[in-house]
């Protein structure tokens, strides 16, 4: 009888397999990388439209400007000298922006030649990303949602930003939502906020990004057949301090059975200041049983 109970317990708490966890954690990595790309693009756009000193790897073409508004195109070369934080590789970003100096701006982003996939498809760009300056501490706040992301194939017409005033204002209104503080609430919302502290310098690589949000950047399933979701709460990226992993905050991965929301597994991760590419597993349940107290690789720098 004891043998039967032990055997049943082993099946009921089947632990993770290395390949399973490596594949599942890629979703969390994609959330970090995508948010970093938006933070980098939003910081560049804010600097360009506000006449700040710009790095040598970009060209800013201002198309129109009056006392209160502006629009233009920014072409950014990504290479070993000017890497894309937490992504790397070589290629180009083209950022189209509409700017209102009394409110904020809206950008679209086209990615060319970058070695970044979401799921099995290459990242093509982002339709619209609103940006505002937060008055209380002069940080920049940007937001993107699942519907803003273009994967696979697209068209460079996403750069033709001809928003009416109501459309422009509706985009900025997306930033009025409170930043999520609970990973269980954020995990299915498919919205990510990036707070950017430029630290009063023109150096993009000392910017501090703080990430809040979660969901599915693209539809993701695990090897066990569950639907994968992730959340990032207070997750801090400081590329000049550590290019390998977030230095603070929480990462959350949840594996739910399609159709009925049955939990197949949950991971709660704590990021730390050690620059080792890892995160500490506070809790591992379900298919991740047995991972608690261990460290996992978070950023794949292949």
C-alpha angles and dihedrals in degrees: 000000000000090000091052092050092049091048091050090049091054092054093044092054100037104175126227124275117228092241092050095053093043090054095044095048089055086079090060089047090052091052091052094046095045092049090048091052091052091046091051092047094046092049091050093048093049091050093047097049092043094052096246121156107279130210122253095249096074142066119207117202110190109204101181137004138171133161095292110015141046141171134192151136128265120198114197126192114213116202143127092291093047105028126184104246114255092356109060123174126107133283141089140286120205113196122191116194142187113198135194110186092208097050117015137260148276122223136185121203131210118194118205125186096347118147097232127121130185106208105323096330131084118248109250102179149277128284101210133353118180120213133192136174113240106225098207096066105003093245123144120241122201131173136194134178137201092265091057093062121094118197131175108013130357143151132261087233085091084081093063097095107183100155121170117230092260091049091048092049092047089055092052090047088065087073094061093079115105115256110255116250100179119072092204090058095041097047097084100031098088092214127117128192122200120197111198124200109192090189091224093286136110091228108109092196095064092055114121116221120199114194129206126173145051152197131107118327086191129356107286131184130184128230087257090060096252126134111250125221131174138194135196118200120183088341107169123208117193107171094183090054098039128000092184107062145354112281100213143008138050135300121196131191123186128186113199129183109247115256103011106045093237109164114242094175145336131204124194112192131190119207119216142194094251107108098221104115092251140112128205118244108227095175134012120179137170113000088004092056110140097032095096112119093018132109124241131199107249108175119050105206097184 
